[in-house]
Amino acid sequence: MLVDSHCHLDYLAQDGDLDDVVDRARRAGIGRMLTICTKISEFNLVTDIAGTYDDVWCSVGIHPHNVATEDAVTAATLIELARASRVAGIGETGLDYFYDNSPREDQRRSFRAHIAAARATGLPLIVHTRDADDDTAGILEEEYAKGPFRGVIHCFSTSRQLAERAVEIGFYISLSGILTFKKADELRETVRGLPLDRLLVETDAPYLAPMPNRGKRNEPAYVVHTAARLAELIGLEPDVLAVATTDNFFHLFNSVDRPSSK
């Protein structure tokens, strides 16, 4: 069994074939999918999807791209929303200085509110970061010193330093289809040095489809390709890698029920 630790089924639902998407994931051996909230204003859609499929769970949060267009969120609001059924994480949140769709100070404020909610609820923090390594690591470390919390750097594609600083405070590193891209040699070299017990796999569907599906709409079934490339990269048999990353997922997202063995 594999887990897609980060996908956007609400985006895929816009194409009208979500039942087929979920069915293909099941047939590919994907035992659980975590669909990620990016706008509080669309949280009900995310929770509705999680409530429709017994192998789908969800998160609550505001993507840094959307901070400027969503109502300012407080930790208290996130904590209250996190009480909804099948919510397993806080986010995605973080910093994106590449696009700067939201003012940086607003992004940092929102990031800290999400961290406070993760600390209070005990749910994992789901972090997006792009071109903001120093600020991301600095805020995580500063906030961790105030009180521990758990989390993951999702769709990791950045510096070794950020990976090491995140792992140092107990975070996980989630790898997407980028790992399979031809020009991702630096990422692959960084991943070789990371501890197996801190690795997850994801699609970030509908984005970043892995080879051999690059250029197509991504979907949870394709996480098998990223997992296979990761297994090859670190010298493990695919089934061993699957067990390790799946165990890691359930250790981090420990409110998600694990399928019983058949």
Buried (B, 14 or more C-beta within 10 A) or exposed (E): BBBBBBBBBBBBBEEEBBEEBBEBBBEBEBBBBBBBBBBBEEBEBBBEBBBEBEBBBBBBBBBBBBBBEBEEBBBEBBBEBBEBEBBBBBBBBBBBBEEBBBEBEEBBBBBBBBBBBBBBBEBBBBBBBBEBBEBBBEBBEEBBEEEEBBBBBBBBBBBBEBBBBBBEBEBBBBBBBBBBBEEBEEBBEBBEEBEBEBBBBBBBBBBBBBBEBBEEBBBBBBBBBBBBBBBBBBEBEBEEBBBBBBBBBBEBBBBBEBEEEE
